Amino acid sequence: MIKPITIFGNHAILLVIHTTKVALLITLVILSTLPAYAREDLLTDMETKALVLNKQGQYSEAVNTAKESLKVAEEAFGSDHPRLAKSMSILGLIYFSQGKYSDAESIYMQALKIDEKALGKDHPDVATDLDNLALLYQAQGKHTECIPLYKRVLEIREKAFGLNKLIVTTSRNRLGSLYYSQGMYEEAIPLFKRTLEIQEKTPETEQDSIVATLNILALTYHAQGKYTEAEPLLKTALAISEKTHGQFHPEYATSLNNLAGIYKALGKYARSLQLYKQALVIRERTLGPDHSDVAASLSNMATLYFSQGRYDEAERLYKRALVINEKVLKPGHPDMATLLNNLVVLYNTQGKHSEAKHYHERLMSAWDSALKPESNSLPATQAEKPYSGRVYASKHSRSFHRRNCVDLTDKSEDIIEFLSREHAIQDGATPCQTCNP
């Protein structure tokens, strides 16, 4: 009884495959009779269907549909036409979204080769191809590869569209944000300042975009310890947000949160706590109690309490934040790793080593999960030891092997959280021999 059912199933699968091939063959035959605009419409419909299937979680069907669109594109336009490159990019996007990075890279490279040959190396479509590759490399932590691509994208788009177009601003900010995430603050600041200058001179610029640029520029100065440069930028962002949205708005809360961080760094704890609390109230009311931004506010307040030695209050808020993040974030999310790290530091500071060990084990799991897209294994540096050689960085210093990478040199129980290489060295770290021989 089982065998006939199995054979029937195989016949059914073969029938579906045969039907699909026949349908595609019919489509290709019909193509030759269609005018150009109808071919484009048919191809666009197939690509849209592939993207919808992917969004619905029907991943294999999405890939198959996108592959069929490639055959249609090649039949309709030829093997060296930019329209085929566009279809390839859509297949690459689907691979990318499914975590199939090597497949995505291969198809993106093919699209780039076609567009460079057909359109020239300075065409905006080539910039799009390069941008796709850069985003893919960034998702894998391949920052050395993606930085020159982002720079090339920016050059092409500035030349093609001028300095003020949104797509150019987006490219400039992507490059600046990547520099910022890698601790390359001196490289990031000119890009953010240039964006801000253009935004302020362009009447049609949305006020929220200006606020966002003010915040990221202020955060960059903050990371460098340049608090006097950061503070006025955040006050300006607050004023714009209040004028645009009023005080009960997430954008206003973001600027409050960042300004609170400045006051914390300056030792103005009372003022810092006041702003953190205000940001928390706004976020809870506008975003709901289980939003990741609410967890961030709780975690920031907890860190402030920790710096004042108010460990019980810090523990309570960290755990509230953890409950929220466990609901809304993936285990390997950087914010989850940061929060777990803070709990380890909190318990270690109090000599509560069993609690610290518990959260350290969770942190190891979260960190390993976060690194999976970037490499198949942990760094070799002292990998046999549970603490040494593993750098627990701040929210914006994630990768092990980069210019700000450090090795832990103190006791194995000590875990260092840092914003820059200089801060890390002050806390007892030395440059990583792999990155800085």
C-alpha positions in Angstrom: 0.0 0.0 0.0 2.8 2.4 0.8 4.7 1.7 -2.5 1.9 2.6 -4.9 1.3 5.9 -3.0 5.0 6.7 -3.3 5.1 5.9 -7.0 1.9 8.0 -7.5 3.6 10.9 -5.7 6.6 10.7 -8.0 4.4 10.6 -11.1 2.6 13.6 -9.8 5.8 15.5 -9.3 7.0 14.6 -12.8 3.6 15.8 -14.2 4.0 19.1 -12.4 7.5 19.5 -13.8 6.4 18.6 -17.3 3.5 21.0 -17.1 5.8 23.8 -15.9 8.2 23.2 -18.7 5.4 23.1 -21.3 4.0 26.4 -19.9 7.4 28.0 -20.1 7.9 26.7 -23.7 4.6 28.2 -24.7 5.5 31.5 -23.1 8.8 31.6 -25.0 7.0 30.8 -28.3 4.4 33.5 -27.7 7.1 36.0 -27.0 8.2 36.1 -30.6 4.8 37.4 -31.6 4.5 40.1 -28.9 5.5 43.8 -29.4 8.3 45.1 -27.2 6.0 46.8 -24.6 4.1 43.6 -24.1 7.3 41.6 -23.6 8.3 44.0 -20.9 4.9 43.8 -19.2 5.1 40.0 -19.2 8.5 40.0 -17.8 7.6 42.5 -15.1 4.6 40.4 -14.1 6.9 37.3 -13.7 9.4 39.2 -11.6 6.7 40.7 -9.4 5.3 37.3 -8.9 8.7 36.0 -7.9 9.1 38.8 -5.3 5.6 38.2 -3.9 6.3 34.5 -3.5 9.5 35.2 -1.7 7.8 37.6 0.6 5.2 35.0 1.4 7.9 32.5 2.3 7.5 30.3 -0.8 11.2 30.4 -1.3 11.7 27.6 -3.9 8.8 28.8 -5.9 10.2 32.3 -5.9 13.6 31.2 -7.1 12.0 29.0 -9.8 9.8 31.9 -11.0 12.8 34.3 -11.1 14.8 31.8 -13.1 12.0 31.5 -15.6 12.0 35.2 -15.9 15.7 35.0 -16.8 14.9 32.7 -19.7 12.1 35.0 -20.9 14.4 38.0 -20.6 17.2 36.4 -22.6 14.7 35.2 -25.3 13.1 38.6 -25.6 16.1 40.9 -25.3 19.3 38.8 -25.8 22.0 37.5 -23.6 23.9 40.8 -23.4 21.0 43.2 -22.8 20.6 45.4 -19.7 17.1 44.1 -19.3 18.5 40.6 -18.6 20.8 42.2 -16.0 17.8 43.6 -14.3 16.1 40.2 -14.1 19.4 38.8 -12.8 19.4 41.4 -10.0 16.0 40.4 -8.9 17.0 36.8 -8.7 20.1 38.0 -6.8 17.9 39.9 -4.4 15.8 36.8 -3.7 18.9 34.7 -3.1 20.2 37.5 -0.8 17.0 37.6 1.2 17.2 33.8 1.7 20.8 34.0 3.0 22.2 32.3 -0.2 25.0 34.7 -0.4 27.3 32.9 -2.8 24.4 32.4 -5.3 23.5 36.1 -4.9 27.1 37.2 -5.5 27.4 35.1 -8.6 24.3 36.4 -10.2 25.0 40.0 -9.1 28.5 39.8 -10.8 26.9 38.5 -14.0 24.5 41.5 -14.0 27.3 43.9 -13.4 29.4 42.5 -16.3 26.5 42.8 -18.7 25.7 46.4 -17.7 29.3 47.6 -17.7 29.7 46.2 -21.2 26.4 47.5 -22.6 26.1 50.8 -20.8 29.6 51.8 -19.7 31.2 51.8 -16.3 29.8 55.2 -15.2 26.1 54.4 -15.9 23.6 54.7 -13.0 22.5 51.1 -13.6 26.1 50.0 -13.0 26.0 52.0 -9.7 22.9 50.0 -8.8 24.7 46.7 -9.5 27.6 47.9 -7.4 25.3 48.9 -4.6 23.7 45.5 -4.6 27.1 43.9 -4.2 28.1 46.3 -1.5 24.9 45.6 0.5 25.6 41.8 0.1 29.2 42.1 1.3 28.1 44.3 4.2 25.6 41.8 5.3 28.4 39.2 5.5 30.8 41.6 7.3 33.1 41.9 4.4 33.8 45.5 5.0 37.1 45.6 3.1 35.2 44.6 -0.1 32.2 46.8 0.3 33.8 50.2 1.2 35.4 50.7 -2.3 32.1 49.7 -3.9 30.1 52.2 -1.9 32.7 54.9 -2.8 32.3 54.0 -6.5 28.5 54.1 -6.2 28.7 57.6 -4.7 31.1 58.8 -7.4 28.8 57.6 -10.2 25.6 58.9 -8.7 27.0 62.3 -7.9 28.3 62.6 -11.5 25.0 61.4 -13.0 22.4 63.1 -10.7 24.2 65.9 -8.9 24.7 66.4 -5.2 21.2 67.0 -4.0 19.2 64.0 -5.2 17.8 61.6 -2.6 19.6 58.6 -4.1 22.9 60.4 -3.8 22.2 61.3 -0.2 21.4 57.7 0.5 24.7 56.5 -1.0 26.6 59.1 0.9 25.0 58.1 4.2 25.5 54.4 3.6 29.2 54.9 3.2 29.3 57.2 6.2 27.3 54.8 8.3 29.6 52.0 7.3 32.7 54.1 8.3 30.9 54.9 11.6 30.1 51.2 12.3 33.8 50.4 11.8 35.0 53.1 14.1 36.4 55.1 11.1 35.0 58.3 12.5 37.3 60.7 10.7 36.2 59.3 7.4 32.5 59.4 8.4 32.3 62.9 9.6 33.0 64.8 6.3 30.3 62.7 4.6 27.7 63.4 7.3 28.6 67.1 7.3 28.3 67.3 3.6 24.9 65.7 3.7 23.7 68.1 6.4 25.0 71.1 4.4 23.1 70.0 1.3 19.9 69.2 3.3 19.9 72.6 5.0 20.3 74.4 1.7 17.6 72.4 -0.1 14.0 73.6 0.7 12.3 70.4 -0.2 14.3 68.3 2.2 12.1 66.6 4.8 12.8 67.8 8.3 13.0 64.2 9.6 15.9 63.6 7.2 17.8 66.6 8.7 17.1 65.3 12.2 18.5 61.9 11.3 21.7 63.4 9.9 22.1 65.6 13.0 21.7 62.6 15.2 24.2 60.4 13.3 26.7 63.2 13.1 26.3 63.9 16.9 26.7 60.2 17.6 30.0 60.2 15.6 31.3 63.1 17.7 30.1 61.3 20.8 32.1 58.2 19.9 35.2 60.3 19.6 34.6 61.9 23.0 33.8 65.3 21.3 30.8 66.1 23.5 30.9 69.9 23.0 30.5 69.3 19.2 27.7 66.7 19.7 25.5 68.6 22.2 24.4 71.6 20.0 23.6 69.2 17.1 21.3 67.2 19.3 19.6 70.3 20.7 19.0 71.4 17.1 17.5 68.0 16.3 15.3 68.3 19.3 14.0 71.7 18.3 13.3 70.6 14.7 11.5 67.4 15.9 9.4 69.3 18.4 8.4 71.9 15.7 7.6 69.2 13.2 5.9 66.5 15.3 5.5 67.8 18.9 7.2 66.2 21.9 5.3 62.9 21.8 6.9 61.5 18.8 9.5 58.7 18.3 11.9 61.1 16.5 11.8 63.5 19.4 12.5 60.5 21.8 15.5 59.5 19.7 17.1 62.9 20.1 16.3 63.0 23.8 18.0 59.6 24.2 21.1 60.6 22.3 21.4 63.9 24.3 21.0 62.0 27.5 24.0 59.9 26.4 26.1 63.1 26.1 25.1 64.3 29.6 25.9 60.8 31.0 29.4 61.0 29.4 29.9 64.4 30.9 28.9 63.1 34.3 25.7 65.1 34.4 23.8 62.1 35.7 20.7 63.9 37.0 20.1 65.6 33.7 20.8 62.4 31.8 18.4 60.4 33.8 15.7 63.0 33.4 16.0 62.8 29.6 16.2 59.0 29.5 13.0 58.9 31.5 11.3 61.3 29.2 12.4 59.3 26.1 11.1 56.1 27.8 7.6 57.6 28.4 7.3 58.8 24.8 8.4 55.5 23.4 6.1 53.5 25.6 3.1 55.7 24.6 3.9 56.0 20.9 5.4 52.6 20.1 3.9 50.3 22.7 5.5 48.6 25.8 7.1 45.8 23.8 9.1 47.8 21.2 12.8 47.4 20.8 13.3 51.1 21.3 11.6 50.8 24.7 14.1 48.1 25.5 16.9 50.4 24.4 15.7 53.2 26.7 15.5 50.8 29.6 19.0 49.5 28.9 20.4 53.0 28.7 18.8 53.9 32.0 20.2 50.7 33.5 23.7 51.6 32.3 23.4 55.0 33.9 22.4 53.4 37.2 25.3 51.0 36.9 27.8 53.8 36.5 26.5 55.3 39.7 26.8 52.0 41.6 23.0 51.5 41.8 23.2 47.9 40.8 19.7 46.7 42.0 18.0 49.4 39.9 20.3 48.5 36.9 19.5 44.8 37.2 15.7 45.4 37.3 15.8 47.6 34.1 18.2 45.3 32.2 15.9 42.3 32.9 12.9 44.3 31.7 14.7 45.1 28.5 15.7 41.5 28.1 12.1 40.3 28.3 11.2 42.7 25.6 14.1 41.9 23.3 13.4 38.2 23.7 10.0 38.8 22.2 11.0 41.1 19.3 14.6 40.4 18.4 16.4 37.4 17.0 18.9 35.7 19.3 21.9 36.9 17.3 20.8 40.6 17.1 23.6 43.0 18.2 21.3 44.7 20.7 20.6 41.4 22.3 24.3 40.6 22.5 25.0 44.1 24.0 22.3 43.6 26.6 23.5 40.2 27.7 27.0 41.6 27.8 25.8 44.3 30.2 24.3 41.8 32.5 27.5 39.8 32.6 29.5 42.9 33.5 26.9 43.9 36.1 27.0 40.5 37.9 30.8 40.2 37.6 31.2 43.6 39.2 29.2 42.5 42.1 31.1 39.2 42.4 28.0 37.2 41.4 29.9 34.8 39.3 27.2 32.1 38.8 24.8 34.7 37.4 27.5 36.1 35.3 28.4 32.7 33.9 24.7 32.0 33.0 24.4 35.2 30.9 27.9 34.7 29.5 26.8 31.4 28.1 23.8 33.0 26.6 26.0 35.8 25.2 28.3 33.2 23.6 25.4 31.6 21.9 24.0 35.0 20.7 27.4 36.2 19.5 28.1 33.0 17.6 24.7 33.3 16.0 25.4 36.9 15.0 28.7 35.9 13.4 27.3 33.1 11.3 26.6 35.2 8.2 30.2 36.6 8.5 32.3 33.5 8.9 32.0 29.8 9.5 34.1 29.9 12.6 35.2 32.1 15.5 38.6 33.9 15.2 41.6 31.7 15.8 43.1 34.2 18.3 43.1 32.3 21.7 39.9 30.6 20.5 40.4 27.7 23.0 39.8 30.1 25.9 36.3 31.1 26.8 37.0 34.8 27.2 40.3 35.8 25.9 40.4 36.8 22.2 36.7 37.5 22.1 36.0 41.2 22.0 32.6 42.4 23.4 32.2 45.7 21.6 29.7 48.5 21.8 26.6 48.7 19.6 28.7 50.2 16.7 31.9 48.2 16.9 30.8 44.7 16.0 33.5 42.9 14.0 36.5 41.1 15.4 39.0 41.7 12.6 39.0 45.4 11.7 41.1 48.4 12.4 39.8 48.8 16.0 40.0 45.1 16.9 41.7 44.4 20.3 42.7 41.4 22.4 41.8 41.1 26.0 45.0 41.0 28.1 43.6 41.1 31.7 42.1 38.2 33.7 39.8 35.9 31.7 36.8 37.0 33.8 37.2 40.6 32.6 35.0 41.6 29.6 35.7 44.9 28.0 33.0 47.0 26.3 34.4 49.8 24.2 33.5 52.5 21.7 36.9 52.9 20.1 40.3 51.4 20.1 41.6 54.2 22.3 39.0 53.5 25.0 39.7 49.8 24.8 43.4 50.3 25.3 42.7 52.5 28.3 40.8 49.6 29.8 43.7 47.2 29.5 43.5 46.0 25.9 46.1 45.8 23.2 45.8 45.9 19.4 44.9 42.5 17.9 48.1 41.0 16.4 46.0 39.6 13.5 44.7 43.1 12.5 47.7 45.2 13.7 50.8 43.1 13.4 
